[in-house]
Amino acid sequence: MKKTISDLDFSKGDGLVPVIVQDYNTKEVLTLAYSNKESLELTQKTGNSWFWSRSRNKLWMKGEESGNTQKIKEILVDCDSDAVIYLVEPAGPACHTGERVCFHHKLD
């Protein structure tokens, strides 16, 4: 079943939905971020990962400063229409620390 941005439920997250970013080829989870309607529209329009920065309170495109972009291959919507997955081809590490993925710490 195909969904559109208007089908998404932004009400549970103060106008945001969580976005899991996965490598298209390996399915490895690269990061978790948040998107609003505008960032999802930009993602579809440009083919690059766009998000809403909760800390900076602004839109941002992954790689706009680092050059480590993420080319969108597919966007999946969960069964409740309140979370999405970006399947991407990454050009460089996903994490701002330089690590390939953001999930590189183990919880003791």
TIKOL-977534 format. One record per atom (N, C-alpha, C, CB): residue in one letter; x, y, z; atom name; residue number from 0. Coordinates in steps of 0.2 Angstrom, whole numbers. Glycine has a CB too. Layout:
<sites>
<site code="A" xx="X" yy="Y" zz="Z" site="CA" pos="NUM"/>
...
</sites>
This chain:
<sites>
<site code="M" xx="4" yy="-6" zz="0" site="N" pos="0"/>
<site code="M" xx="0" yy="0" zz="0" site="CA" pos="0"/>
<site code="M" xx="4" yy="6" zz="0" site="C" pos="0"/>
<site code="M" xx="-5" yy="0" zz="6" site="CB" pos="0"/>
<site code="K" xx="3" yy="11" zz="-4" site="N" pos="1"/>
<site code="K" xx="7" yy="17" zz="-5" site="CA" pos="1"/>
<site code="K" xx="4" yy="22" zz="0" site="C" pos="1"/>
<site code="K" xx="7" yy="20" zz="-12" site="CB" pos="1"/>
<site code="K" xx="8" yy="26" zz="3" site="N" pos="2"/>
<site code="K" xx="6" yy="32" zz="7" site="CA" pos="2"/>
<site code="K" xx="9" yy="38" zz="5" site="C" pos="2"/>
<site code="K" xx="9" yy="30" zz="15" site="CB" pos="2"/>
<site code="T" xx="6" yy="44" zz="7" site="N" pos="3"/>
<site code="T" xx="9" yy="50" zz="5" site="CA" pos="3"/>
<site code="T" xx="10" yy="54" zz="11" site="C" pos="3"/>
<site code="T" xx="4" yy="54" zz="1" site="CB" pos="3"/>
<site code="I" xx="14" yy="59" zz="11" site="N" pos="4"/>
<site code="I" xx="15" yy="63" zz="17" site="CA" pos="4"/>
<site code="I" xx="9" yy="65" zz="21" site="C" pos="4"/>
<site code="I" xx="19" yy="70" zz="15" site="CB" pos="4"/>
<site code="S" xx="4" yy="67" zz="17" site="N" pos="5"/>
<site code="S" xx="-2" yy="69" zz="21" site="CA" pos="5"/>
<site code="S" xx="-5" yy="63" zz="25" site="C" pos="5"/>
<site code="S" xx="-8" yy="71" zz="15" site="CB" pos="5"/>
<site code="D" xx="-3" yy="57" zz="23" site="N" pos="6"/>
<site code="D" xx="-6" yy="51" zz="27" site="CA" pos="6"/>
<site code="D" xx="-2" yy="50" zz="34" site="C" pos="6"/>
<site code="D" xx="-5" yy="45" zz="23" site="CB" pos="6"/>
<site code="L" xx="4" yy="54" zz="35" site="N" pos="7"/>
<site code="L" xx="8" yy="53" zz="41" site="CA" pos="7"/>
<site code="L" xx="5" yy="56" zz="47" site="C" pos="7"/>
<site code="L" xx="15" yy="56" zz="40" site="CB" pos="7"/>
<site code="D" xx="5" yy="53" zz="52" site="N" pos="8"/>
<site code="D" xx="3" yy="56" zz="59" site="CA" pos="8"/>
<site code="D" xx="8" yy="60" zz="62" site="C" pos="8"/>
<site code="D" xx="0" yy="51" zz="63" site="CB" pos="8"/>
<site code="F" xx="8" yy="66" zz="62" site="N" pos="9"/>
<site code="F" xx="13" yy="71" zz="65" site="CA" pos="9"/>
<site code="F" xx="11" yy="73" zz="72" site="C" pos="9"/>
<site code="F" xx="15" yy="77" zz="61" site="CB" pos="9"/>
<site code="S" xx="5" yy="71" zz="74" site="N" pos="10"/>
<site code="S" xx="2" yy="73" zz="80" site="CA" pos="10"/>
<site code="S" xx="6" yy="70" zz="87" site="C" pos="10"/>
<site code="S" xx="-5" yy="72" zz="81" site="CB" pos="10"/>
<site code="K" xx="9" yy="64" zz="86" site="N" pos="11"/>
<site code="K" xx="11" yy="61" zz="92" site="CA" pos="11"/>
<site code="K" xx="18" yy="64" zz="94" site="C" pos="11"/>
<site code="K" xx="12" yy="54" zz="90" site="CB" pos="11"/>
<site code="G" xx="21" yy="67" zz="89" site="N" pos="12"/>
<site code="G" xx="28" yy="70" zz="91" site="CA" pos="12"/>
<site code="G" xx="29" yy="77" zz="90" site="C" pos="12"/>
<site code="G" xx="33" yy="66" zz="86" site="CB" pos="12"/>
<site code="D" xx="24" yy="81" zz="92" site="N" pos="13"/>
<site code="D" xx="24" yy="88" zz="91" site="CA" pos="13"/>
<site code="D" xx="26" yy="91" zz="84" site="C" pos="13"/>
<site code="D" xx="30" yy="91" zz="96" site="CB" pos="13"/>
<site code="G" xx="23" yy="87" zz="79" site="N" pos="14"/>
<site code="G" xx="24" yy="89" zz="72" site="CA" pos="14"/>
<site code="G" xx="30" yy="86" zz="69" site="C" pos="14"/>
<site code="G" xx="25" yy="97" zz="72" site="CB" pos="14"/>
<site code="L" xx="33" yy="81" zz="72" site="N" pos="15"/>
<site code="L" xx="38" yy="77" zz="70" site="CA" pos="15"/>
<site code="L" xx="37" yy="70" zz="70" site="C" pos="15"/>
<site code="L" xx="45" yy="79" zz="74" site="CB" pos="15"/>
<site code="V" xx="40" yy="66" zz="65" site="N" pos="16"/>
<site code="V" xx="40" yy="59" zz="65" site="CA" pos="16"/>
<site code="V" xx="48" yy="57" zz="65" site="C" pos="16"/>
<site code="V" xx="37" yy="56" zz="59" site="CB" pos="16"/>
<site code="P" xx="49" yy="51" zz="69" site="N" pos="17"/>
<site code="P" xx="56" yy="48" zz="69" site="CA" pos="17"/>
<site code="P" xx="57" yy="45" zz="62" site="C" pos="17"/>
<site code="P" xx="56" yy="43" zz="75" site="CB" pos="17"/>
<site code="V" xx="64" yy="46" zz="61" site="N" pos="18"/>
<site code="V" xx="66" yy="43" zz="54" site="CA" pos="18"/>
<site code="V" xx="72" yy="39" zz="56" site="C" pos="18"/>
<site code="V" xx="68" yy="49" zz="49" site="CB" pos="18"/>
<site code="I" xx="71" yy="33" zz="54" site="N" pos="19"/>
<site code="I" xx="77" yy="28" zz="55" site="CA" pos="19"/>
<site code="I" xx="80" yy="28" zz="48" site="C" pos="19"/>
<site code="I" xx="75" yy="21" zz="57" site="CB" pos="19"/>
<site code="V" xx="87" yy="29" zz="48" site="N" pos="20"/>
<site code="V" xx="91" yy="29" zz="42" site="CA" pos="20"/>
<site code="V" xx="95" yy="23" zz="41" site="C" pos="20"/>
<site code="V" xx="95" yy="36" zz="41" site="CB" pos="20"/>
<site code="Q" xx="94" yy="19" zz="36" site="N" pos="21"/>
<site code="Q" xx="97" yy="13" zz="35" site="CA" pos="21"/>
<site code="Q" xx="101" yy="13" zz="28" site="C" pos="21"/>
<site code="Q" xx="92" yy="7" zz="35" site="CB" pos="21"/>
<site code="D" xx="106" yy="9" zz="28" site="N" pos="22"/>
<site code="D" xx="110" yy="9" zz="22" site="CA" pos="22"/>
<site code="D" xx="106" yy="4" zz="17" site="C" pos="22"/>
<site code="D" xx="117" yy="5" zz="23" site="CB" pos="22"/>
<site code="Y" xx="105" yy="6" zz="11" site="N" pos="23"/>
<site code="Y" xx="101" yy="3" zz="6" site="CA" pos="23"/>
<site code="Y" xx="103" yy="-4" zz="5" site="C" pos="23"/>
<site code="Y" xx="100" yy="7" zz="0" site="CB" pos="23"/>
<site code="N" xx="110" yy="-5" zz="4" site="N" pos="24"/>
<site code="N" xx="113" yy="-11" zz="2" site="CA" pos="24"/>
<site code="N" xx="113" yy="-16" zz="8" site="C" pos="24"/>
<site code="N" xx="119" yy="-10" zz="-1" site="CB" pos="24"/>
<site code="T" xx="116" yy="-14" zz="14" site="N" pos="25"/>
<site code="T" xx="117" yy="-18" zz="19" site="CA" pos="25"/>
<site code="T" xx="112" yy="-18" zz="25" site="C" pos="25"/>
<site code="T" xx="123" yy="-16" zz="23" site="CB" pos="25"/>
<site code="K" xx="107" yy="-14" zz="24" site="N" pos="26"/>
<site code="K" xx="101" yy="-13" zz="29" site="CA" pos="26"/>
<site code="K" xx="104" yy="-11" zz="36" site="C" pos="26"/>
<site code="K" xx="97" yy="-19" zz="30" site="CB" pos="26"/>
<site code="E" xx="110" yy="-9" zz="37" site="N" pos="27"/>
<site code="E" xx="113" yy="-7" zz="43" site="CA" pos="27"/>
<site code="E" xx="110" yy="0" zz="45" site="C" pos="27"/>
<site code="E" xx="121" yy="-6" zz="43" site="CB" pos="27"/>
<site code="V" xx="108" yy="0" zz="52" site="N" pos="28"/>
<site code="V" xx="105" yy="6" zz="54" site="CA" pos="28"/>
<site code="V" xx="111" yy="11" zz="55" site="C" pos="28"/>
<site code="V" xx="101" yy="5" zz="61" site="CB" pos="28"/>
<site code="L" xx="110" yy="17" zz="52" site="N" pos="29"/>
<site code="L" xx="115" yy="22" zz="52" site="CA" pos="29"/>
<site code="L" xx="114" yy="27" zz="57" site="C" pos="29"/>
<site code="L" xx="116" yy="26" zz="45" site="CB" pos="29"/>
<site code="T" xx="108" yy="30" zz="58" site="N" pos="30"/>
<site code="T" xx="106" yy="35" zz="63" site="CA" pos="30"/>
<site code="T" xx="98" yy="35" zz="64" site="C" pos="30"/>
<site code="T" xx="109" yy="42" zz="60" site="CB" pos="30"/>
<site code="L" xx="96" yy="39" zz="69" site="N" pos="31"/>
<site code="L" xx="89" yy="41" zz="70" site="CA" pos="31"/>
<site code="L" xx="89" yy="48" zz="70" site="C" pos="31"/>
<site code="L" xx="87" yy="37" zz="76" site="CB" pos="31"/>
<site code="A" xx="84" yy="51" zz="66" site="N" pos="32"/>
<site code="A" xx="83" yy="58" zz="66" site="CA" pos="32"/>
<site code="A" xx="76" yy="60" zz="66" site="C" pos="32"/>
<site code="A" xx="87" yy="62" zz="60" site="CB" pos="32"/>
<site code="Y" xx="74" yy="66" zz="65" site="N" pos="33"/>
<site code="Y" xx="67" yy="68" zz="65" site="CA" pos="33"/>
<site code="Y" xx="65" yy="72" zz="59" site="C" pos="33"/>
<site code="Y" xx="65" yy="71" zz="72" site="CB" pos="33"/>
<site code="S" xx="59" yy="71" zz="56" site="N" pos="34"/>
<site code="S" xx="57" yy="75" zz="51" site="CA" pos="34"/>
<site code="S" xx="50" yy="78" zz="52" site="C" pos="34"/>
<site code="S" xx="57" yy="71" zz="44" site="CB" pos="34"/>
<site code="N" xx="49" yy="84" zz="49" site="N" pos="35"/>
<site code="N" xx="43" yy="87" zz="49" site="CA" pos="35"/>
<site code="N" xx="40" yy="86" zz="42" site="C" pos="35"/>
<site code="N" xx="43" yy="94" zz="52" site="CB" pos="35"/>
<site code="K" xx="34" yy="89" zz="41" site="N" pos="36"/>
<site code="K" xx="31" yy="89" zz="34" site="CA" pos="36"/>
<site code="K" xx="36" yy="92" zz="29" site="C" pos="36"/>
<site code="K" xx="25" yy="92" zz="34" site="CB" pos="36"/>
<site code="E" xx="39" yy="98" zz="30" site="N" pos="37"/>
<site code="E" xx="43" yy="101" zz="25" site="CA" pos="37"/>
<site code="E" xx="49" yy="97" zz="24" site="C" pos="37"/>
<site code="E" xx="45" yy="108" zz="28" site="CB" pos="37"/>
<site code="S" xx="53" yy="95" zz="29" site="N" pos="38"/>
<site code="S" xx="59" yy="91" zz="28" site="CA" pos="38"/>
<site code="S" xx="57" yy="85" zz="24" site="C" pos="38"/>
<site code="S" xx="62" yy="89" zz="34" site="CB" pos="38"/>
<site code="L" xx="52" yy="81" zz="25" site="N" pos="39"/>
<site code="L" xx="50" yy="76" zz="21" site="CA" pos="39"/>
<site code="L" xx="49" yy="78" zz="13" site="C" pos="39"/>
<site code="L" xx="44" yy="72" zz="23" site="CB" pos="39"/>
<site code="E" xx="45" yy="83" zz="12" site="N" pos="40"/>
<site code="E" xx="44" yy="86" zz="6" site="CA" pos="40"/>
<site code="E" xx="51" yy="87" zz="2" site="C" pos="40"/>
<site code="E" xx="40" yy="92" zz="6" site="CB" pos="40"/>
<site code="L" xx="56" yy="90" zz="6" site="N" pos="41"/>
<site code="L" xx="62" yy="92" zz="3" site="CA" pos="41"/>
<site code="L" xx="66" yy="85" zz="1" site="C" pos="41"/>
<site code="L" xx="66" yy="96" zz="8" site="CB" pos="41"/>
<site code="T" xx="65" yy="80" zz="5" site="N" pos="42"/>
<site code="T" xx="68" yy="74" zz="4" site="CA" pos="42"/>
<site code="T" xx="66" yy="71" zz="-2" site="C" pos="42"/>
<site code="T" xx="67" yy="69" zz="10" site="CB" pos="42"/>
<site code="Q" xx="59" yy="71" zz="-3" site="N" pos="43"/>
<site code="Q" xx="56" yy="68" zz="-9" site="CA" pos="43"/>
<site code="Q" xx="58" yy="72" zz="-15" site="C" pos="43"/>
<site code="Q" xx="49" yy="68" zz="-9" site="CB" pos="43"/>
<site code="K" xx="58" yy="79" zz="-15" site="N" pos="44"/>
<site code="K" xx="60" yy="83" zz="-20" site="CA" pos="44"/>
<site code="K" xx="67" yy="83" zz="-22" site="C" pos="44"/>
<site code="K" xx="58" yy="90" zz="-18" site="CB" pos="44"/>
<site code="T" xx="72" yy="83" zz="-18" site="N" pos="45"/>
<site code="T" xx="79" yy="83" zz="-19" site="CA" pos="45"/>
<site code="T" xx="82" yy="76" zz="-20" site="C" pos="45"/>
<site code="T" xx="82" yy="87" zz="-14" site="CB" pos="45"/>
<site code="G" xx="80" yy="71" zz="-17" site="N" pos="46"/>
<site code="G" xx="83" yy="65" zz="-17" site="CA" pos="46"/>
<site code="G" xx="88" yy="64" zz="-12" site="C" pos="46"/>
<site code="G" xx="86" yy="63" zz="-23" site="CB" pos="46"/>
<site code="N" xx="89" yy="69" zz="-7" site="N" pos="47"/>
<site code="N" xx="94" yy="69" zz="-2" site="CA" pos="47"/>
<site code="N" xx="90" yy="69" zz="5" site="C" pos="47"/>
<site code="N" xx="99" yy="75" zz="-2" site="CB" pos="47"/>
<site code="S" xx="93" yy="66" zz="10" site="N" pos="48"/>
<site code="S" xx="90" yy="66" zz="17" site="CA" pos="48"/>
<site code="S" xx="90" yy="73" zz="20" site="C" pos="48"/>
<site code="S" xx="94" yy="61" zz="21" site="CB" pos="48"/>
<site code="W" xx="84" yy="75" zz="22" site="N" pos="49"/>
<site code="W" xx="82" yy="81" zz="25" site="CA" pos="49"/>
<site code="W" xx="79" yy="80" zz="32" site="C" pos="49"/>
<site code="W" xx="78" yy="86" zz="21" site="CB" pos="49"/>
<site code="F" xx="81" yy="84" zz="37" site="N" pos="50"/>
<site code="F" xx="78" yy="82" zz="44" site="CA" pos="50"/>
<site code="F" xx="76" yy="89" zz="47" site="C" pos="50"/>
<site code="F" xx="83" yy="79" zz="48" site="CB" pos="50"/>
<site code="W" xx="73" yy="88" zz="53" site="N" pos="51"/>
<site code="W" xx="72" yy="94" zz="57" site="CA" pos="51"/>
<site code="W" xx="76" yy="93" zz="63" site="C" pos="51"/>
<site code="W" xx="64" yy="95" zz="59" site="CB" pos="51"/>
<site code="S" xx="81" yy="98" zz="64" site="N" pos="52"/>
<site code="S" xx="85" yy="98" zz="70" site="CA" pos="52"/>
<site code="S" xx="81" yy="101" zz="76" site="C" pos="52"/>
<site code="S" xx="91" yy="102" zz="69" site="CB" pos="52"/>
<site code="R" xx="80" yy="97" zz="81" site="N" pos="53"/>
<site code="R" xx="77" yy="99" zz="87" site="CA" pos="53"/>
<site code="R" xx="81" yy="103" zz="91" site="C" pos="53"/>
<site code="R" xx="75" yy="93" zz="91" site="CB" pos="53"/>
<site code="S" xx="88" yy="102" zz="91" site="N" pos="54"/>
<site code="S" xx="92" yy="106" zz="95" site="CA" pos="54"/>
<site code="S" xx="93" yy="113" zz="92" site="C" pos="54"/>
<site code="S" xx="99" yy="103" zz="96" site="CB" pos="54"/>
<site code="R" xx="94" yy="114" zz="85" site="N" pos="55"/>
<site code="R" xx="95" yy="120" zz="82" site="CA" pos="55"/>
<site code="R" xx="88" yy="123" zz="80" site="C" pos="55"/>
<site code="R" xx="99" yy="119" zz="76" site="CB" pos="55"/>
<site code="N" xx="83" yy="119" zz="80" site="N" pos="56"/>
<site code="N" xx="76" yy="122" zz="78" site="CA" pos="56"/>
<site code="N" xx="76" yy="124" zz="71" site="C" pos="56"/>
<site code="N" xx="74" yy="128" zz="83" site="CB" pos="56"/>
<site code="K" xx="79" yy="120" zz="67" site="N" pos="57"/>
<site code="K" xx="79" yy="122" zz="59" site="CA" pos="57"/>
<site code="K" xx="80" yy="116" zz="55" site="C" pos="57"/>
<site code="K" xx="85" yy="127" zz="58" site="CB" pos="57"/>
<site code="L" xx="78" yy="117" zz="49" site="N" pos="58"/>
<site code="L" xx="79" yy="111" zz="44" site="CA" pos="58"/>
<site code="L" xx="86" yy="110" zz="42" site="C" pos="58"/>
<site code="L" xx="75" yy="113" zz="37" site="CB" pos="58"/>
<site code="W" xx="88" yy="104" zz="41" site="N" pos="59"/>
<site code="W" xx="95" yy="103" zz="39" site="CA" pos="59"/>
<site code="W" xx="95" yy="97" zz="34" site="C" pos="59"/>
<site code="W" xx="100" yy="102" zz="45" site="CB" pos="59"/>
<site code="M" xx="100" yy="98" zz="29" site="N" pos="60"/>
<site code="M" xx="101" yy="92" zz="25" site="CA" pos="60"/>
<site code="M" xx="107" yy="88" zz="27" site="C" pos="60"/>
<site code="M" xx="102" yy="95" zz="17" site="CB" pos="60"/>
<site code="K" xx="107" yy="82" zz="27" site="N" pos="61"/>
<site code="K" xx="113" yy="78" zz="29" site="CA" pos="61"/>
<site code="K" xx="118" yy="79" zz="24" site="C" pos="61"/>
<site code="K" xx="111" yy="70" zz="30" site="CB" pos="61"/>
<site code="G" xx="124" yy="81" zz="26" site="N" pos="62"/>
<site code="G" xx="130" yy="82" zz="22" site="CA" pos="62"/>
<site code="G" xx="131" yy="89" zz="20" site="C" pos="62"/>
<site code="G" xx="129" yy="78" zz="16" site="CB" pos="62"/>
<site code="E" xx="126" yy="94" zz="22" site="N" pos="63"/>
<site code="E" xx="127" yy="101" zz="19" site="CA" pos="63"/>
<site code="E" xx="133" yy="104" zz="22" site="C" pos="63"/>
<site code="E" xx="121" yy="105" zz="22" site="CB" pos="63"/>
<site code="E" xx="136" yy="102" zz="28" site="N" pos="64"/>
<site code="E" xx="142" yy="105" zz="30" site="CA" pos="64"/>
<site code="E" xx="148" yy="100" zz="29" site="C" pos="64"/>
<site code="E" xx="141" yy="107" zz="37" site="CB" pos="64"/>
<site code="S" xx="146" yy="93" zz="31" site="N" pos="65"/>
<site code="S" xx="152" yy="88" zz="30" site="CA" pos="65"/>
<site code="S" xx="153" yy="85" zz="24" site="C" pos="65"/>
<site code="S" xx="150" yy="83" zz="35" site="CB" pos="65"/>
<site code="G" xx="148" yy="86" zz="19" site="N" pos="66"/>
<site code="G" xx="149" yy="83" zz="13" site="CA" pos="66"/>
<site code="G" xx="147" yy="75" zz="13" site="C" pos="66"/>
<site code="G" xx="156" yy="83" zz="10" site="CB" pos="66"/>
<site code="N" xx="145" yy="73" zz="19" site="N" pos="67"/>
<site code="N" xx="143" yy="66" zz="19" site="CA" pos="67"/>
<site code="N" xx="135" yy="65" zz="18" site="C" pos="67"/>
<site code="N" xx="145" yy="63" zz="27" site="CB" pos="67"/>
<site code="T" xx="134" yy="65" zz="12" site="N" pos="68"/>
<site code="T" xx="127" yy="65" zz="10" site="CA" pos="68"/>
<site code="T" xx="124" yy="58" zz="10" site="C" pos="68"/>
<site code="T" xx="126" yy="68" zz="3" site="CB" pos="68"/>
<site code="Q" xx="117" yy="58" zz="10" site="N" pos="69"/>
<site code="Q" xx="114" yy="52" zz="9" site="CA" pos="69"/>
<site code="Q" xx="109" yy="52" zz="4" site="C" pos="69"/>
<site code="Q" xx="110" yy="50" zz="16" site="CB" pos="69"/>
<site code="K" xx="110" yy="48" zz="-1" site="N" pos="70"/>
<site code="K" xx="105" yy="48" zz="-7" site="CA" pos="70"/>
<site code="K" xx="99" yy="43" zz="-6" site="C" pos="70"/>
<site code="K" xx="109" yy="46" zz="-14" site="CB" pos="70"/>
<site code="I" xx="93" yy="46" zz="-6" site="N" pos="71"/>
<site code="I" xx="87" yy="42" zz="-5" site="CA" pos="71"/>
<site code="I" xx="86" yy="37" zz="-10" site="C" pos="71"/>
<site code="I" xx="81" yy="47" zz="-4" site="CB" pos="71"/>
<site code="K" xx="85" yy="31" zz="-8" site="N" pos="72"/>
<site code="K" xx="83" yy="26" zz="-13" site="CA" pos="72"/>
<site code="K" xx="76" yy="24" zz="-12" site="C" pos="72"/>
<site code="K" xx="88" yy="19" zz="-12" site="CB" pos="72"/>
<site code="E" xx="74" yy="24" zz="-6" site="N" pos="73"/>
<site code="E" xx="67" yy="22" zz="-5" site="CA" pos="73"/>
<site code="E" xx="65" yy="25" zz="2" site="C" pos="73"/>
<site code="E" xx="66" yy="14" zz="-5" site="CB" pos="73"/>
<site code="I" xx="58" yy="27" zz="3" site="N" pos="74"/>
<site code="I" xx="56" yy="29" zz="10" site="CA" pos="74"/>
<site code="I" xx="50" yy="24" zz="11" site="C" pos="74"/>
<site code="I" xx="53" yy="36" zz="9" site="CB" pos="74"/>
<site code="L" xx="51" yy="21" zz="17" site="N" pos="75"/>
<site code="L" xx="45" yy="17" zz="20" site="CA" pos="75"/>
<site code="L" xx="42" yy="20" zz="26" site="C" pos="75"/>
<site code="L" xx="49" yy="10" zz="22" site="CB" pos="75"/>
<site code="V" xx="35" yy="18" zz="26" site="N" pos="76"/>
<site code="V" xx="31" yy="21" zz="32" site="CA" pos="76"/>
<site code="V" xx="29" yy="15" zz="36" site="C" pos="76"/>
<site code="V" xx="25" yy="25" zz="29" site="CB" pos="76"/>
<site code="D" xx="29" yy="16" zz="43" site="N" pos="77"/>
<site code="D" xx="27" yy="10" zz="47" site="CA" pos="77"/>
<site code="D" xx="19" yy="10" zz="47" site="C" pos="77"/>
<site code="D" xx="29" yy="11" zz="54" site="CB" pos="77"/>
<site code="C" xx="17" yy="4" zz="50" site="N" pos="78"/>
<site code="C" xx="10" yy="2" zz="50" site="CA" pos="78"/>
<site code="C" xx="5" yy="8" zz="53" site="C" pos="78"/>
<site code="C" xx="9" yy="-4" zz="53" site="CB" pos="78"/>
<site code="D" xx="8" yy="12" zz="58" site="N" pos="79"/>
<site code="D" xx="4" yy="17" zz="61" site="CA" pos="79"/>
<site code="D" xx="4" yy="24" zz="58" site="C" pos="79"/>
<site code="D" xx="6" yy="17" zz="68" site="CB" pos="79"/>
<site code="S" xx="8" yy="24" zz="53" site="N" pos="80"/>
<site code="S" xx="10" yy="30" zz="49" site="CA" pos="80"/>
<site code="S" xx="13" yy="36" zz="53" site="C" pos="80"/>
<site code="S" xx="3" yy="33" zz="46" site="CB" pos="80"/>
<site code="D" xx="17" yy="34" zz="58" site="N" pos="81"/>
<site code="D" xx="20" yy="39" zz="63" site="CA" pos="81"/>
<site code="D" xx="27" yy="38" zz="63" site="C" pos="81"/>
<site code="D" xx="17" yy="38" zz="70" site="CB" pos="81"/>
<site code="A" xx="30" yy="34" zz="59" site="N" pos="82"/>
<site code="A" xx="38" yy="34" zz="58" site="CA" pos="82"/>
<site code="A" xx="39" yy="32" zz="51" site="C" pos="82"/>
<site code="A" xx="40" yy="29" zz="64" site="CB" pos="82"/>
<site code="V" xx="45" yy="34" zz="49" site="N" pos="83"/>
<site code="V" xx="48" yy="32" zz="43" site="CA" pos="83"/>
<site code="V" xx="55" yy="29" zz="43" site="C" pos="83"/>
<site code="V" xx="47" yy="38" zz="38" site="CB" pos="83"/>
<site code="I" xx="57" yy="26" zz="37" site="N" pos="84"/>
<site code="I" xx="63" yy="23" zz="36" site="CA" pos="84"/>
<site code="I" xx="66" yy="26" zz="30" site="C" pos="84"/>
<site code="I" xx="64" yy="16" zz="36" site="CB" pos="84"/>
<site code="Y" xx="72" yy="29" zz="30" site="N" pos="85"/>
<site code="Y" xx="75" yy="32" zz="24" site="CA" pos="85"/>
<site code="Y" xx="80" yy="26" zz="22" site="C" pos="85"/>
<site code="Y" xx="78" yy="39" zz="24" site="CB" pos="85"/>
<site code="L" xx="79" yy="23" zz="16" site="N" pos="86"/>
<site code="L" xx="84" yy="18" zz="14" site="CA" pos="86"/>
<site code="L" xx="89" yy="22" zz="9" site="C" pos="86"/>
<site code="L" xx="81" yy="12" zz="10" site="CB" pos="86"/>
<site code="V" xx="95" yy="23" zz="11" site="N" pos="87"/>
<site code="V" xx="100" yy="27" zz="8" site="CA" pos="87"/>
<site code="V" xx="106" yy="24" zz="5" site="C" pos="87"/>
<site code="V" xx="101" yy="33" zz="12" site="CB" pos="87"/>
<site code="E" xx="109" yy="28" zz="0" site="N" pos="88"/>
<site code="E" xx="116" yy="26" zz="-1" site="CA" pos="88"/>
<site code="E" xx="120" yy="32" zz="2" site="C" pos="88"/>
<site code="E" xx="117" yy="26" zz="-9" site="CB" pos="88"/>
<site code="P" xx="124" yy="30" zz="7" site="N" pos="89"/>
<site code="P" xx="128" yy="35" zz="10" site="CA" pos="89"/>
<site code="P" xx="134" yy="37" zz="7" site="C" pos="89"/>
<site code="P" xx="130" yy="33" zz="17" site="CB" pos="89"/>
<site code="A" xx="136" yy="43" zz="7" site="N" pos="90"/>
<site code="A" xx="143" yy="45" zz="4" site="CA" pos="90"/>
<site code="A" xx="147" yy="48" zz="10" site="C" pos="90"/>
<site code="A" xx="142" yy="51" zz="-1" site="CB" pos="90"/>
<site code="G" xx="149" yy="43" zz="14" site="N" pos="91"/>
<site code="G" xx="153" yy="45" zz="20" site="CA" pos="91"/>
<site code="G" xx="150" yy="43" zz="26" site="C" pos="91"/>
<site code="G" xx="155" yy="52" zz="20" site="CB" pos="91"/>
<site code="P" xx="153" yy="44" zz="32" site="N" pos="92"/>
<site code="P" xx="150" yy="42" zz="38" site="CA" pos="92"/>
<site code="P" xx="143" yy="46" zz="40" site="C" pos="92"/>
<site code="P" xx="155" yy="43" zz="44" site="CB" pos="92"/>
<site code="A" xx="139" yy="42" zz="44" site="N" pos="93"/>
<site code="A" xx="133" yy="45" zz="46" site="CA" pos="93"/>
<site code="A" xx="133" yy="50" zz="52" site="C" pos="93"/>
<site code="A" xx="127" yy="40" zz="47" site="CB" pos="93"/>
<site code="C" xx="138" yy="48" zz="56" site="N" pos="94"/>
<site code="C" xx="139" yy="51" zz="63" site="CA" pos="94"/>
<site code="C" xx="143" yy="58" zz="62" site="C" pos="94"/>
<site code="C" xx="141" yy="47" zz="68" site="CB" pos="94"/>
<site code="H" xx="141" yy="63" zz="66" site="N" pos="95"/>
<site code="H" xx="145" yy="69" zz="66" site="CA" pos="95"/>
<site code="H" xx="152" yy="68" zz="69" site="C" pos="95"/>
<site code="H" xx="141" yy="74" zz="70" site="CB" pos="95"/>
<site code="T" xx="153" yy="62" zz="73" site="N" pos="96"/>
<site code="T" xx="159" yy="61" zz="76" site="CA" pos="96"/>
<site code="T" xx="164" yy="58" zz="71" site="C" pos="96"/>
<site code="T" xx="158" yy="56" zz="82" site="CB" pos="96"/>
<site code="G" xx="162" yy="56" zz="65" site="N" pos="97"/>
<site code="G" xx="166" yy="53" zz="60" site="CA" pos="97"/>
<site code="G" xx="165" yy="45" zz="60" site="C" pos="97"/>
<site code="G" xx="173" yy="54" zz="61" site="CB" pos="97"/>
<site code="E" xx="161" yy="43" zz="64" site="N" pos="98"/>
<site code="E" xx="160" yy="35" zz="64" site="CA" pos="98"/>
<site code="E" xx="155" yy="34" zz="59" site="C" pos="98"/>
<site code="E" xx="157" yy="33" zz="71" site="CB" pos="98"/>
<site code="R" xx="155" yy="28" zz="56" site="N" pos="99"/>
<site code="R" xx="151" yy="26" zz="51" site="CA" pos="99"/>
<site code="R" xx="143" yy="26" zz="53" site="C" pos="99"/>
<site code="R" xx="152" yy="19" zz="48" site="CB" pos="99"/>
<site code="V" xx="142" yy="24" zz="59" site="N" pos="100"/>
<site code="V" xx="135" yy="24" zz="61" site="CA" pos="100"/>
<site code="V" xx="135" yy="28" zz="68" site="C" pos="100"/>
<site code="V" xx="132" yy="17" zz="62" site="CB" pos="100"/>
<site code="C" xx="129" yy="31" zz="70" site="N" pos="101"/>
<site code="C" xx="128" yy="34" zz="76" site="CA" pos="101"/>
<site code="C" xx="128" yy="30" zz="82" site="C" pos="101"/>
<site code="C" xx="122" yy="39" zz="76" site="CB" pos="101"/>
<site code="F" xx="126" yy="23" zz="81" site="N" pos="102"/>
<site code="F" xx="125" yy="19" zz="86" site="CA" pos="102"/>
<site code="F" xx="131" yy="15" zz="87" site="C" pos="102"/>
<site code="F" xx="119" yy="14" zz="85" site="CB" pos="102"/>
<site code="H" xx="137" yy="18" zz="90" site="N" pos="103"/>
<site code="H" xx="143" yy="14" zz="91" site="CA" pos="103"/>
<site code="H" xx="145" yy="14" zz="98" site="C" pos="103"/>
<site code="H" xx="148" yy="18" zz="87" site="CB" pos="103"/>
<site code="H" xx="141" yy="15" zz="103" site="N" pos="104"/>
<site code="H" xx="142" yy="14" zz="110" site="CA" pos="104"/>
<site code="H" xx="137" yy="9" zz="113" site="C" pos="104"/>
<site code="H" xx="141" yy="21" zz="114" site="CB" pos="104"/>
<site code="K" xx="140" yy="5" zz="117" site="N" pos="105"/>
<site code="K" xx="136" yy="0" zz="121" site="CA" pos="105"/>
<site code="K" xx="134" yy="2" zz="127" site="C" pos="105"/>
<site code="K" xx="141" yy="-7" zz="121" site="CB" pos="105"/>
<site code="L" xx="128" yy="1" zz="129" site="N" pos="106"/>
<site code="L" xx="126" yy="2" zz="136" site="CA" pos="106"/>
<site code="L" xx="127" yy="-3" zz="141" site="C" pos="106"/>
<site code="L" xx="118" yy="3" zz="135" site="CB" pos="106"/>
<site code="D" xx="131" yy="-1" zz="146" site="N" pos="107"/>
<site code="D" xx="133" yy="-6" zz="152" site="CA" pos="107"/>
<site code="D" xx="127" yy="-6" zz="156" site="C" pos="107"/>
<site code="D" xx="139" yy="-3" zz="156" site="CB" pos="107"/>
</sites>
